[in-house]
């Protein structure tokens, strides 16, 4: 039965970006990394700095799974338990808290650290939305009349992708092509059927499809003309993780269709060619290869990268995350063609973290769930622009990755789901290509104890960390480990602050009861949280307004009481393809986190 609404649902949503960065006072007027290091040293050695620990009581609200990885043949991937007893690794706690810390402190979002900057590929020739369809056809297709029929012809040219002996680069040799008609019988799969050596002929089949009646035949290549393919175009092709069908470059992937070594030399008749694959391609206004692919209507790359939509969040100035979690030397940016890449000048560490996360150990031997194969969710990828980009103009005027000035949705977080067994795949009883082993999470209701040790923090720095740990009325409700879309990983963290009185520890080695004098005293947290709150006043008016909205979205996403709402599972369900649910194909827009309410379900 078809859905009677066109709003997208997903087990995740986003915390939007403030489009501005709150710098740490350490930054000052520094003009170089050397000056930043000097500022940092002065900052941590200043009088009144705070050291101590934050004890963490961690309760599992749902089953939680942090795996170890498995060797081939193992039936069950066990929970992380280096001593035989499951623990929550300090590294996992650190990563989870650091991600939330970035959001709370309005820190920078940097390529290579917070997201992988790349150009994405698309093929929207048959898209239901006019602007998405025209975006592709304007570049790749033209329509012509043949008798009473209107057909699409490609704007791409045929060629052979080649690689020369002793050269890591790729070239395209132009060729001609014919459109061939299938006779009777079954259509071939995605494949190349090569002609005789020296013939220059290759038949290219792009897979079975209802009513498909044609394939293409490459012929008459000019092996002497070799057009260089820019490195960034090759790199972008390799990074297209959503591509299906014939693979031209990666031998490890399925449907690899190229001749190599002696076979390539024999087919082309040129001893210096050791790789050859038939392709289609287009050049830009300067005559350089803009993109390439296998069939006539292959997937093409957007011109803008993901990083072009991370608006005003890329900053090399020191933010609070750098200050507490450590900082490496200044990044060097370079743009190669249409793809932005980020390099580090040697990746030298400027200073280490002033936080140490201990493993969280259980109060008693944790109860575990019975081993089961997990459910498989095929989550949409960033190519689903209706989910991953802000949409201000509705479904009929979708913003896409070539829409200038459109920001990404922000930081992706998963909703809490009611404790249950929805993660289990009760129909699977044997390993398959997607799920090779069972998992055994720890059950809901277990308690673990961990800590964060901190050294020489300012009041506002300590307050920023405490604010993260107290986001949910003095607690932190968040998700950790694997299986978050399936409802796994929900935990509640309760913090307690202990400050160290260094001078007291020097005065006496023993406390009043004859034990070692740790000079640690439990301390209230609100004053430090307020100290960080005052630092937020340095944000500009517009950035502060967006920051405040983002914090409301964050708290809304972390609320556990959503799980008690009627039909909550439907409101955050992963959309399916087929089964009467046409929202994904229709590019239904994902509402903002604050708009996910009861009214979404009719």
C-alpha positions in Angstrom: 0.0 0.0 0.0 1.4 3.4 -1.0 2.2 5.9 1.7 -0.2 8.8 1.8 2.4 11.5 2.6 5.5 12.7 0.9 7.8 13.4 3.8 11.0 11.4 4.1 11.8 9.5 7.2 15.2 8.2 8.4 16.8 6.8 11.6 19.1 9.8 11.5 18.9 13.6 11.2 21.3 16.5 11.3 22.5 19.3 13.5 22.8 22.3 11.2 26.1 24.3 10.9 26.4 27.7 12.5 28.4 28.9 9.5 31.0 30.4 11.8 33.7 29.2 14.2 34.3 30.1 17.8 38.0 30.5 18.2 39.8 29.6 21.4 41.5 32.5 23.3 44.7 30.7 22.6 44.5 31.8 19.0 45.0 35.5 19.9 46.7 37.3 17.0 48.8 34.4 15.9 50.0 34.5 12.3 51.8 31.1 12.3 51.9 27.7 14.0 55.1 28.8 15.9 53.2 31.7 17.4 50.2 29.4 18.2 52.5 27.1 20.1 53.9 29.9 22.1 50.4 31.1 22.9 49.4 27.6 23.9 52.4 27.2 26.3 51.5 30.5 28.0 47.9 29.5 28.2 48.4 26.2 29.9 51.1 27.5 32.3 48.9 30.5 33.4 47.9 30.7 37.1 44.6 29.2 38.1 44.5 26.3 35.6 42.4 23.3 36.6 43.3 19.6 36.8 41.3 16.6 37.9 38.9 14.0 36.6 35.3 13.5 35.6 33.9 10.2 36.7 31.4 8.7 34.3 28.6 6.4 35.2 27.3 4.8 31.9 24.1 2.9 31.7 23.0 1.0 28.5 19.5 2.0 27.6 19.4 -0.4 24.6 21.7 -3.2 23.6 25.2 -1.9 22.7 27.8 -3.4 20.4 31.4 -2.5 20.1 33.1 -5.2 18.1 36.6 -6.5 17.7 36.6 -7.5 14.1 36.6 -11.2 13.2 38.8 -13.7 11.5 37.4 -15.6 8.5 35.4 -18.5 9.7 34.4 -17.1 13.1 30.7 -17.6 13.7 30.3 -14.7 16.2 32.0 -11.3 16.4 32.4 -10.8 20.1 32.1 -7.6 22.1 35.3 -5.8 22.8 36.8 -7.6 25.8 40.6 -7.7 25.9 40.6 -9.3 29.3 37.6 -11.5 28.7 35.0 -9.1 30.2 33.3 -6.6 27.9 34.3 -2.9 28.4 33.6 0.3 26.6 37.0 1.4 25.2 38.2 4.8 26.1 38.9 5.5 22.4 35.2 4.9 21.5 34.1 7.3 24.3 36.7 9.9 23.2 35.5 9.8 19.6 31.9 10.1 20.5 32.4 12.9 23.0 34.8 14.7 20.6 32.1 14.8 17.9 29.5 16.3 20.3 32.2 18.7 21.6 32.7 20.1 18.1 29.0 20.8 17.9 28.7 22.4 21.3 31.8 24.6 21.0 31.1 25.8 17.4 34.3 24.3 16.2 35.6 24.1 12.6 34.5 21.4 10.3 37.6 20.4 8.3 38.2 18.2 5.3 40.2 15.1 6.1 39.2 15.3 9.7 35.4 15.7 9.8 34.4 14.7 6.3 35.9 13.3 3.1 36.0 16.0 0.5 35.2 14.7 -2.9 33.1 15.3 -6.0 30.0 13.1 -6.2 28.6 11.3 -9.3 25.1 11.2 -10.5 22.9 9.9 -13.4 19.5 11.5 -13.2 18.4 11.0 -16.8 15.0 9.4 -15.7 14.6 11.5 -12.5 11.1 12.4 -11.5 12.2 16.0 -10.8 12.6 18.2 -13.8 15.6 20.2 -12.6 17.5 17.0 -11.6 16.7 15.4 -14.9 17.7 18.5 -16.9 21.0 18.8 -14.9 22.1 15.5 -16.4 20.5 15.7 -19.9 21.9 19.1 -20.6 25.4 17.7 -20.2 24.9 14.2 -21.6 21.9 13.8 -23.9 20.1 15.3 -26.8 16.7 14.2 -28.2 16.1 13.5 -31.8 13.0 12.4 -33.8 13.3 9.2 -35.7 10.0 8.5 -37.5 7.3 8.7 -34.9 9.6 8.1 -32.0 11.7 10.6 -29.9 14.9 9.0 -28.7 17.9 10.2 -26.7 21.3 10.3 -28.2 24.5 10.8 -26.2 26.7 13.9 -26.3 29.6 11.8 -25.3 32.3 10.4 -27.6 33.6 6.9 -27.8 37.2 6.0 -27.0 39.5 3.6 -25.3 41.0 4.3 -21.9 44.7 3.3 -22.1 47.8 3.3 -19.9 51.3 3.3 -21.3 54.2 1.3 -20.1 56.2 3.2 -17.5 53.5 5.9 -17.1 51.0 5.9 -14.2 48.7 8.3 -16.0 45.7 7.5 -18.2 44.9 8.6 -21.7 42.0 8.3 -24.0 42.3 7.3 -27.7 39.3 8.5 -29.7 37.2 5.9 -31.5 34.0 5.5 -33.5 30.9 3.6 -32.3 27.8 2.1 -33.7 24.5 1.3 -32.0 23.7 -2.3 -32.5 20.4 -4.1 -32.1 19.9 -7.2 -30.0 18.5 -10.2 -31.7 16.5 -12.8 -30.0 17.7 -14.5 -26.8 18.8 -13.2 -23.4 20.6 -9.9 -23.0 24.2 -10.2 -21.7 25.2 -8.9 -18.3 27.4 -5.9 -17.8 30.4 -6.9 -19.9 32.7 -6.3 -22.8 32.9 -8.7 -25.6 36.2 -8.1 -27.3 36.9 -8.4 -31.0 39.9 -10.1 -32.5 43.4 -8.7 -31.7 44.1 -5.7 -33.9 40.5 -5.3 -34.9 39.9 -2.3 -32.6 36.4 -3.6 -32.0 34.6 -4.2 -28.7 30.9 -4.7 -27.9 29.8 -3.0 -24.7 26.8 -4.3 -22.8 25.4 -2.3 -19.9 23.3 -5.0 -18.3 19.8 -6.4 -18.6 16.9 -4.1 -18.6 13.2 -4.4 -19.6 12.7 -3.2 -23.2 16.4 -2.6 -23.8 17.1 -3.3 -27.4 20.5 -2.0 -28.2 24.2 -2.1 -27.2 27.2 -0.2 -28.6 30.2 -1.4 -30.6 33.5 0.5 -30.4 35.5 0.5 -33.7 38.3 2.3 -35.6 40.3 3.7 -32.7 43.1 6.1 -33.3 45.9 4.7 -31.1 48.3 7.5 -32.1 46.1 10.2 -30.5 46.3 10.0 -26.7 44.4 12.6 -24.8 45.7 12.9 -21.1 43.1 12.3 -18.4 43.7 14.7 -15.5 44.6 13.0 -12.3 41.7 14.6 -10.4 39.2 13.1 -13.0 40.7 9.6 -12.5 40.6 10.1 -8.7 36.9 11.3 -8.8 36.0 8.2 -10.8 37.7 5.9 -8.3 35.8 7.5 -5.4 32.4 7.0 -6.9 31.3 4.4 -4.4 27.7 4.3 -5.7 28.6 3.1 -9.2 27.3 -0.3 -10.3 27.9 -2.2 -13.5 31.2 -2.3 -15.4 34.3 -1.1 -13.5 37.0 0.3 -15.7 39.9 0.8 -13.2 39.6 -1.2 -10.0 40.5 -4.9 -10.6 39.3 -5.7 -7.0 35.7 -4.7 -7.8 33.2 -6.8 -9.7 32.7 -6.5 -13.4 36.2 -5.4 -14.1 36.4 -5.1 -17.9 39.9 -4.2 -19.2 42.7 -6.0 -20.9 46.2 -5.8 -19.3 49.7 -6.6 -20.1 50.3 -8.7 -23.2 46.6 -8.9 -23.8 46.3 -5.1 -24.1 49.3 -4.9 -26.4 47.9 -7.7 -28.6 44.5 -6.1 -28.9 45.8 -2.6 -29.7 48.8 -3.6 -31.7 51.0 -1.3 -29.7 53.7 -2.7 -27.4 53.7 0.4 -25.2 50.1 0.0 -24.2 49.7 -2.3 -21.2 46.1 -1.4 -20.2 43.0 -0.8 -22.4 39.3 -0.5 -21.7 36.4 0.8 -23.9 34.8 4.0 -22.6 32.8 7.1 -23.4 34.0 10.5 -22.5 33.5 14.3 -22.8 35.9 17.2 -23.0 35.5 20.6 -21.6 35.8 24.0 -23.4 39.6 23.8 -23.2 39.6 20.3 -24.8 40.6 18.5 -21.6 38.8 15.3 -20.5 36.0 16.4 -18.1 34.7 12.9 -17.2 34.5 9.4 -18.6 32.5 6.2 -18.0 31.4 2.9 -19.6 28.1 3.3 -21.3 26.8 6.1 -23.5 24.9 7.6 -20.6 27.4 7.0 -17.8 27.4 8.6 -14.3 29.0 12.1 -14.3 30.6 14.2 -11.6 29.2 17.4 -10.2 31.5 20.4 -10.6 31.4 21.4 -7.0 32.7 19.2 -4.2 31.2 18.4 -0.7 33.6 20.9 0.8 32.1 23.7 -1.3 29.0 23.3 0.8 30.6 23.4 4.2 30.0 27.1 4.3 32.2 29.3 6.6 33.2 26.3 8.8 36.7 25.6 7.4 39.2 27.5 9.6 42.8 27.0 10.5 42.4 29.2 13.5 42.5 27.4 16.9 39.1 26.3 18.1 38.1 24.7 21.4 38.5 21.2 19.9 42.1 22.0 18.9 42.7 23.4 22.4 41.6 20.4 24.4 41.9 17.4 22.0 45.2 18.4 20.4 46.4 20.2 17.3 48.5 19.4 14.3 50.3 21.9 12.2 48.4 24.2 9.8 46.8 22.6 6.8 47.8 23.5 3.3 44.9 23.7 0.8 45.1 23.0 -2.9 42.6 22.8 -5.6 43.3 20.5 -8.5 40.9 20.9 -11.3 37.4 20.6 -9.9 38.3 18.6 -6.8 39.5 20.2 -3.6 42.1 18.2 -1.8 43.6 18.8 1.6 47.2 18.1 2.5 49.1 18.4 5.8 52.6 19.8 5.7 54.3 16.8 7.4 51.5 16.2 9.9 53.6 17.3 12.9 51.9 17.5 16.2 51.9 21.0 17.7 50.5 19.8 21.0 48.8 16.8 22.5 45.4 16.4 24.1 45.0 17.5 27.7 42.2 14.9 28.1 42.8 11.2 28.8 39.8 8.8 28.4 39.9 5.6 30.5 38.2 2.5 29.5 34.8 2.1 31.1 34.6 -1.2 33.1 31.4 -2.9 34.2 30.0 -2.8 37.7 29.6 -6.6 37.4 29.9 -9.1 34.6 27.6 -7.6 31.9 24.5 -9.4 30.7 24.6 -10.0 26.9 22.0 -10.6 24.2 21.9 -14.0 22.4 24.0 -13.9 19.2 22.1 -13.1 16.1 22.8 -11.9 12.6 21.9 -8.1 12.4 19.4 -6.6 10.1 20.9 -5.0 7.0 19.9 -1.4 6.2 20.9 0.0 2.8 21.3 3.6 3.9 21.0 6.4 1.3 24.3 8.1 0.4 25.1 11.8 0.0 24.1 11.6 -3.6 20.5 11.7 -2.2 20.5 15.5 -2.2 17.0 15.7 -0.7 18.4 14.2 2.4 21.9 15.6 2.7 21.6 19.2 1.5 19.4 22.0 3.0 16.3 22.4 0.9 14.6 25.8 1.0 12.6 25.7 -2.3 10.6 22.4 -2.0 10.8 19.1 -3.9 10.1 20.7 -7.3 13.2 22.9 -7.1 15.7 20.6 -5.4 19.1 22.0 -4.5 21.9 19.7 -5.6 25.7 19.5 -5.3 26.2 22.1 -8.1 23.8 24.6 -6.4 26.0 27.5 -5.2 25.6 28.8 -1.6 23.6 25.7 -0.4 24.9 24.3 2.8 25.1 20.6 3.8 22.6 19.6 6.5 25.3 19.4 9.1 26.5 16.8 11.6 24.7 13.5 11.2 23.3 11.9 14.4 21.0 8.9 15.0 17.7 9.0 16.9 17.2 6.9 19.9 14.9 3.9 19.4 12.9 2.0 22.0 14.8 -0.9 23.6 13.9 -4.1 21.8 15.1 -6.7 19.3 14.6 -4.8 16.0 18.3 -5.2 15.3 18.0 -8.9 14.9 17.5 -10.6 11.6 15.4 -13.6 12.6 15.1 -14.8 9.0 18.9 -15.3 8.5 20.5 -18.4 9.9 23.6 -18.7 7.7 26.4 -16.2 6.7 25.9 -14.4 3.4 27.9 -11.8 1.4 26.6 -8.9 3.5 26.5 -10.4 6.9 29.2 -13.0 7.5 28.8 -13.5 11.3 26.5 -13.0 14.2 27.0 -10.2 16.8 26.5 -10.4 20.5 25.7 -7.0 22.1 25.7 -6.3 25.8 22.1 -6.0 27.0 20.2 -2.9 28.1 20.4 -2.2 31.8 24.2 -2.8 32.3 26.3 -0.2 34.1 29.9 0.8 33.3 32.2 3.2 35.1 34.9 5.3 33.3 36.6 8.6 33.7 38.2 11.5 31.9 41.4 12.9 33.3 42.1 16.5 32.4 45.2 18.7 32.9 45.6 22.5 33.2 42.3 23.6 31.7 40.9 27.1 31.9 37.5 27.5 33.5 35.8 28.0 30.1 37.5 25.0 28.6 36.4 22.8 31.5 32.9 24.3 31.2 32.8 23.4 27.5 33.5 19.7 28.3 31.0 19.7 31.1 28.3 21.2 29.0 28.6 18.3 26.6 28.3 15.8 29.4 25.3 17.6 30.9 23.3 18.3 27.6 20.3 16.4 28.8 19.4 17.9 32.2 22.6 17.0 33.9 23.2 13.8 31.9 24.2 12.9 28.4 22.0 10.7 26.3 23.9 9.6 23.2 24.8 6.6 21.0 28.0 4.6 20.8 29.3 1.6 18.8 27.9 -0.1 15.8 24.3 -0.6 14.7 23.1 2.8 15.5 20.5 2.8 12.6 19.1 -0.5 14.0 18.5 0.9 17.5 21.7 -0.3 19.1 24.1 1.9 21.1 21.9 4.2 23.3 23.6 5.1 26.6 23.1 7.5 29.5 26.2 9.1 31.0 26.1 10.8 34.4 29.2 12.9 35.2 30.8 13.8 38.5 33.5 16.5 38.7 36.6 16.1 40.9 39.2 18.9 41.0 42.8 18.4 42.2 44.2 20.8 44.8 47.9 20.5 43.8 49.2 22.6 46.7 47.3 20.4 49.2 48.8 17.3 47.8 52.3 18.8 48.3 51.5 19.7 51.9 50.6 16.2 53.0 51.2 12.8 51.5 48.3 11.2 53.5 44.7 12.2 54.0 42.9 12.3 57.4 42.2 8.6 57.3 45.7 7.5 56.7 45.3 6.9 53.0 47.1 8.6 50.1 46.2 12.2 49.8 44.8 12.5 46.3 43.7 16.1 47.0 40.7 15.6 44.9 37.4 17.2 45.9 34.0 16.8 44.3 32.9 20.1 42.8 29.7 21.6 41.4 29.8 22.1 37.6 27.4 24.9 36.8 29.9 27.8 37.4 32.3 26.3 34.8 29.5 25.7 32.3 28.5 29.3 32.7 32.1 30.4 32.1 32.0 28.8 28.7 28.6 30.3 28.0 30.1 33.8 28.4 32.6 32.9 25.6 29.8 32.4 23.2 29.0 36.1 23.4 32.0 36.5 21.1 30.0 35.0 18.2 28.5 37.5 15.7 24.8 38.0 15.8 23.9 35.8 12.8 26.3 33.0 13.8 25.0 33.1 17.3 21.4 32.7 16.1 22.3 29.8 13.9 24.4 28.3 16.8 21.4 28.5 19.2 19.2 26.8 16.6 21.8 24.1 16.2 21.9 23.5 20.0 18.1 23.0 20.0 18.4 20.5 17.2 21.1 18.7 19.1 19.2 18.4 22.3 16.1 17.3 20.4 18.0 14.6 18.7 19.4 13.3 22.0 16.0 13.1 23.8 15.2 9.6 25.0 11.5 10.4 25.7 10.8 10.5 22.0 10.8 6.7 22.1 7.6 6.8 24.1 5.7 8.8 21.5 3.0 7.0 19.4 4.4 5.4 16.2 7.9 6.7 16.9 9.3 3.8 15.0 7.4 4.9 11.9 8.6 8.5 12.2 12.2 7.5 12.0 12.0 4.4 9.8 14.5 3.9 7.0 12.6 4.3 3.8 12.4 1.3 1.5 12.6 1.0 -2.3 9.5 -0.6 -3.5 6.7 -2.2 -1.4 4.5 0.7 -2.2 6.8 3.3 -0.7 7.8 5.6 -3.5 9.1 8.5 -1.3 12.8 7.8 -2.1 12.2 7.6 -5.9 10.1 10.8 -5.6 12.9 12.5 -3.7 10.7 13.3 -0.6 12.6 15.8 1.5 13.9 14.9 5.0 12.5 17.5 7.5 14.8 19.2 9.9 15.3 17.6 13.3 13.0 20.0 15.0 10.2 19.3 12.5 10.1 15.5 13.3 6.9 15.5 15.2 3.7 13.5 15.6 2.1 15.3 12.7 4.5 13.5 10.2 2.5 10.3 10.6 -1.0 10.4 9.3 
